[in-house]
Amino acid sequence: MHRLSVTPRNLGVIAVGLALAGGAVACGPKSADSAAKSGTDAAPHKGGTLYVLNNQPQTNFDPARLYTSGGGNIPSLVYRTLTTRNRANGAAGNKVVPDLATDTGTPSKDATVWTYHLKDGLKYQDGTPVTAADIKYGIERSFAPELSGGAPYLRDWLVGAQDYQGPYKDPKGLPAIQTPDAKTIVFHLNKPEGDFPLLATQTSFSPVPKAKDTGTKYADHPVSTGPYEVVSNQNNGEHIVLKRNPEWSRATDDQRQAYPDTIDVQSGLDQAVINQRLSAGVGKDADAVTTDTNLGPAELAKVTGDKALASRVGTGHFGYTDYLAFNPKVKPFDNIKVREAIAYAVDRSTVVDADGGSALAEPATTFLPPQAAFGYTPYDPFPAGASGDPAKAKELLKEAGYPHGLTVTLTHDTNKGGEEGPEVATAIQDALKKAGITVKLDGLEHNAYDDKVYSVKTEPGLFLAGWGADWPSGGPFLGPIFDGRQIVKDGYNFNSAQLNDPSVNNEIDAINKITDLSAAAKRWGALDKKIGAQALTVPLVHPVYKRLYGKDIRNVVISDWTGVLDVSQVAVK
Amino acid sequence: MSADTLTTLPEGGAAPLAPPSGARQVWRRLRARPAAVAGGAVVVLLVLVAAGAPLLAALEGQDTTTYHAALLDSRAGAVPLGHFGGISGQHWLGVEPGTGRDLFARLVYGARTSLAIALGATVLQVVVGVALGLAAGLGNRFVDALLSRVTDVFVTMPALVFTIALLAIVPSGFPRPVLLALVLGLLAWGGTAKIVRAQVLAHKSLDYVAASKLAGSSTWRTARRELLPALVAPVLTYAAIQLPTNIVSEAGLSFLGIGVTPPTSSWGQMLSSAATWYQADSAYVLLPALLLFVTVLAFTVFADGVRVALDPRAAGRLGVGTRKERRAEARKAAGAGAADAAGSVSGSAAVTATADAPGSANGPAAASGSSAAAAAADSGSGSGEEKGGAR
């Protein structure tokens, strides 16, 4: 996963981060048990219209341009992919399962060649059959500069794809993808990638029939393989209406339930308005859900006291970690004792409250999120209890040569309510004060903040950061942050500690060769623990997402993969 | 005319622009207005609270930054435990959701921030406004035209947008309260300048000023000796109106998240963080909102009282003051031309109208104006211009 073509990928990750910070993207309703309950107490009803009330529009609704995890929520209703995420509650939802393909892929011995066979009876919305060549063409489109966006992994992973300009400029196509027959597709990678089946969930792995390709206009009327087809797409994803695709068959798709006949996705709504409408549930709003608006602390406080409302809250755990990032190239953070002192001094209980309390954030001591798929291995190298250990911190500072304390600057985002925002920063400031560390706050507007902290040239010594992965695995979680070959000199750099440790790099390469995902996960967990002892970051919290859904919504399924209720599973009473 | 009559004329004469009489008289007239006295008392109290913030917080035994996680219900969005925002013997006004910081301490320190910024901005507005207004009024045609156009630009400029832009480009190391006072002060001096210029022009043609010039005084000496004293009343009045406007502006900027930086508290900052909590913890919203309301009202009522006390005749012409006072003024004017005067300046009511003027001839205008006066800097300066023109 090294040598990433930096810009697009970072943009994507930032987009995810931004959306999360704004409460926009990831997460969802329902704890696993209550979801199971509403799934059984009423048999899901087929038909009706499901309304989705969102804040952010679903822009660039083209499989080549969407940057999704697991195929996305709304996009996955229209675009089927080679593999997809398992539509199940909780940890089971972190599994990758076949979608268009018969299995999750057959690797060569060193995981550099991946072969997929298509299922029988796959059709587009116009009844024409899906072929392996269409999938190849769909992937090639994602390289076209006209269709910007999308995940950049394939450019780095496929043999000879580095400079490919897409099928419009280069119709010969990518030799790294071969289609020996109409139902077989083979990928040749330039390095071992055990995570390839997880990448194959992204929308660029969706077939596009060459004859129907309208280039940049394809997003308005894409050719569906999923249970729904696009009726209209107004203002670049602001209002999307989907109706049932008659050619889709449940016989070839055991993942999507597709209960409602119509799905109406309205975006551009204020987040407070969305939550207000969902809680009131007047008229059509009883049949509504949101896929991008969380309950804020104040809204949660109100909902908690109301049993009827509380039963309509779904809980999601998207793999994400908010942390304090150090730049050890800046004094005094070059001294590990100073970093350890700060790790001891941090009071996670106040950070949790700053993030909205224990229902919206869980204290973190590991960099990896607490999910088996990532390789979570519990550890705490600097045990400071729930609310910090200022005495131990003072001791360490003394050893580090600061017996009278020291003054540091903490850079944060001025975006209120964000996970890198002023609330968290002042909580840290207060906790460190008890250990004799005076914290000056340097609040920057969101874009200025990103530009400053993610550039090796301007990176401050101490700042708030957050990270989520493109799929639930230790690789995309640890790689960009700790792989020395992913330090980016002239663009967005997420290896904030600028760690370039050959033993870490080698271990990352070794794990990428493993095609047994659970075996790989164990190794990622061990690696996380090993890096954690160096105090290059101070993990603060793993956010939890709470979302309301309408009164008449049934069959709520929230996987850990997305942390948000799966629109393909929802039924309207 | 002798030198004697020159000096006595403005006081005793029928000129509409009588300078204020002695301080004792002003005080007597101010005292006769209970609303103004009450407003003044609240203002004094607020200043005392702001000045004594550290003392008050120490008395309570709290400070503005210490977190109290134990006082929050972490499972319910970190809302304060207990009733009405967690009010207790230790925390007189409860604690802040999400942090558990003491609200009483944050409010009194917030008063300090809010009042200091507003005061700084107002002083700056007066200094710049008087200086430029004098220069425009006394300068030659070219200077006047240039300064007046510059003033027009500042008056018409969308101050909020400009302020946001300015605050965004200044490095974060610059002390925020000072910056806020500077930005608010340097952007909103236009009203004062216009009033001063209009006053200077009106006075310039009066005999006593002309005489001073004829007697050989320099322009600067004339300005200092003859004009500045005559400006005290209108400028003081306008400043007293600008002050609450500046408090609201600071609150507005902090509400938008571009005011004071954490962990400093100000009323606007508190309102901003409290905005989402109005249902779950209404005490948190009510406290700063109520304080802001009372403060602005007190300042406005007080300013109106000062205005009337400084220049009772002008106030009578403008149709402000109590009904009794207005009736007395009307009797004095003996009908001639009084009615149309009241009508023609109804716009000025936006600046001077107060809660004690319902049911007046221009009642609706006054009623709508009183809210506008507190909220909008633009309406204040706009009316100021109208007033200048009316003379």
Chai-1 contact restraints between the chains, C-beta under 6 A:
chainA,res_idxA,chainB,res_idxB,connection_type,confidence,min_distance_angstrom,max_distance_angstrom,comment,restraint_id
A,G296,B,T276,contact,1.0,0.0,6.0,A-B,restraint_1
A,P297,B,G77,contact,1.0,0.0,6.0,A-B,restraint_2
A,P297,B,A78,contact,1.0,0.0,6.0,A-B,restraint_3
A,A298,B,T276,contact,1.0,0.0,6.0,A-B,restraint_4
A,A298,B,W277,contact,1.0,0.0,6.0,A-B,restraint_5
A,A298,B,A280,contact,1.0,0.0,6.0,A-B,restraint_6
A,L300,B,G77,contact,1.0,0.0,6.0,A-B,restraint_7
A,A301,B,A76,contact,1.0,0.0,6.0,A-B,restraint_8
A,A301,B,G77,contact,1.0,0.0,6.0,A-B,restraint_9
A,A301,B,V79,contact,1.0,0.0,6.0,A-B,restraint_10
A,A301,B,A280,contact,1.0,0.0,6.0,A-B,restraint_11
A,K302,B,Q279,contact,1.0,0.0,6.0,A-B,restraint_12
A,K302,B,A280,contact,1.0,0.0,6.0,A-B,restraint_13
A,T304,B,A76,contact,1.0,0.0,6.0,A-B,restraint_14
A,S349,B,A69,contact,1.0,0.0,6.0,A-B,restraint_15
A,T350,B,Y67,contact,1.0,0.0,6.0,A-B,restraint_16
A,T350,B,A69,contact,1.0,0.0,6.0,A-B,restraint_17
A,D353,B,A69,contact,1.0,0.0,6.0,A-B,restraint_18
A,D353,B,L72,contact,1.0,0.0,6.0,A-B,restraint_19
A,D353,B,S74,contact,1.0,0.0,6.0,A-B,restraint_20
A,D353,B,A78,contact,1.0,0.0,6.0,A-B,restraint_21
A,D353,B,G98,contact,1.0,0.0,6.0,A-B,restraint_22
A,A354,B,G98,contact,1.0,0.0,6.0,A-B,restraint_23
A,G356,B,G77,contact,1.0,0.0,6.0,A-B,restraint_24
A,G357,B,S74,contact,1.0,0.0,6.0,A-B,restraint_25
A,G357,B,G77,contact,1.0,0.0,6.0,A-B,restraint_26
A,G357,B,A78,contact,1.0,0.0,6.0,A-B,restraint_27
A,S358,B,S74,contact,1.0,0.0,6.0,A-B,restraint_28
A,S358,B,R75,contact,1.0,0.0,6.0,A-B,restraint_29
A,A359,B,R75,contact,1.0,0.0,6.0,A-B,restraint_30
A,K416,B,G257,contact,1.0,0.0,6.0,A-B,restraint_31
A,P422,B,P262,contact,1.0,0.0,6.0,A-B,restraint_32
A,T426,B,P262,contact,1.0,0.0,6.0,A-B,restraint_33
A,T426,B,P263,contact,1.0,0.0,6.0,A-B,restraint_34
A,D430,B,T65,contact,1.0,0.0,6.0,A-B,restraint_35
A,D430,B,Y67,contact,1.0,0.0,6.0,A-B,restraint_36
A,D442,B,S172,contact,1.0,0.0,6.0,A-B,restraint_37
A,G443,B,T261,contact,1.0,0.0,6.0,A-B,restraint_38
